[in-house]
Amino acid sequence: MIRATLLMALREIRRNTLRSFLTMLGIVIGVGAVIALVTIGEGATARVTADIGKLGTNLLIVTPGGDRRSGAFTAAQSFKREDATALAREVSGIERVAPTATRQALAVSGNRNLRTQVVGTTPDYLDVRAYTVEPGRRFPEREPQRERSCA
């Protein structure tokens, strides 16, 4: 029974060679297209995951907020260095704390002026945000301790 079925199938494949070839070609193209789309999708997912990971996959950013009372908005006080030290000391599971102070500034280069944001922080900031220094060097631990003010 099985032998007769196989012989009949082979005979029909030989009789309709072009149809058989086109059917096989369609299956190969279809399988190849599915494999290519799955690969592209996985590559895009990996790229997006890596880009989001650069922002910090295990990162918590705490900022002072405001309070809305009786329809009026009151701004919260900024965090102090002691607050960051207390977080690092009293909250279990924290590896690093990198307090930041940001301010808008005007950068001048030749005849070009550019508004930019200046971030003051500790050396741990680069590790917390997974940043690398291309040209230049990292700040040594003793530099932030000088507490020089920038005006």
N, C-alpha and C positions, 0 to 999 in steps of 0.2 A: 504494500500500500504506500509506504513512504517512498520506496524506490520509484514507483510509477509517478508519484507527484513530483519528485526531483527531476526525473527525465522530462516530464511535460514542461516544467518551469524552464529548464535549460533550452529545450526546443523553442519555446516562445521567446526567450531572450535572443536566440540566434535569428529567428525570423524577423523580430522587430529591433534590430540593432540600434538604429537611430533613436527610437523612443526609449530604449533601455539606457543608452548613453545620456540622453537629455534628463531622464529621471535621476540617474546617478549624479549628474552634474548639479542638478537642483538641490539634491540632498547635501552634497558637499558644500555648496555655496551657503546654504541655510545654516548648516552646523558651524561653518567658518564665521559667518556673520554673528551668530549668537556668542561664540567664543570671543570675538573681537569686542562686542558691546559689553560683555561681562568684564573683560579685562580693562577696558576704558573706564567703566563704572567703578571698579575697585581701585584703579589708579587715582581717579578723581576723589574718591572717598579718602584714600590715604593722604593725598595732598591737602585736602581741607582739614583733616584731623591733625596733620603736622602743623599747619598754619595756626589752627586754634591752640594747639599745644604750645606754640611760642608765646601765646598770651598768658599761659600758666594753666596747666591742667589741674593743679591742686593748689589754687591760689584764692585767697580771700582778701578783698580790698575793703577796708573800713574807712568811711569818710564821715565827717561831722555833717549832720543834716540840719534841718530847720524844724520849727514847730509852728503849727497853725492854731492860734487861739483867738476866739471871738472874731474870726474873719481876717485877722491880721497875721502876717508872716513874720516870725522872729528868727533871725539867723543864729545858728549854734556857734559856740566858741570853737576855735580851732583846737586840734589836739596839741598837746605839749610833748616834749621829748620824754617826760616822765610817764606819760600815758603809754607810749610805745614800749618803754622799759617794763612797765607793769604788765602789759600783755605778754611779752616774752617770758616774764618770770612766773606769772600766775596761771596762764592758760596752758594746759597740758596738750602735747601733740604738735606744738608750733616748732618748726625747725628754725626759721629765720623771720625776723621782723625788719622791715625797711621803711622807716617813716620818710615821707616826702613833703617838701614844700614847693609849690609851683607858683610861678609868676610870669606874666606876659612881659616881654622885653623887645627892644628894637635892636636888631643886629645890623651892623653897617659893614659892608665890604666894598671898598672902592667907591663907586658911585651908585651902588645898589643898597637899598634899605629893605629889610625884611622883618615883619613881625613874627616872633617865634615864642615858644614857651621854654622857660628855663626851669629845670628840676634840680632842687637841692636834696640830697639824700645821703645814705651811708654806703659803704662798699658792698654790703649785702644786697643792694638793689639789683646789681647785675646778675647775681645768682638767683634771686627770687624771680626775676622776669626772664631768666635764661638768655640774657644778652651777652654778646662777646664784644671785646674791644678789638677793632681791626688795626687802625694806626694808633699809636700812643701806648699808654699803660694804664693799669688799674690803680686806684688810689690805695696807698698803704693804710693800715689801720690807724696810724698815728696822725695822719692829715686831718681827718674830720674832728679829732679831739681838740684841735687848735681853736675851733669855733670862731673863725674870723667871719665878720659880717660883710656881706656884699651890698652895696647901696646902688 
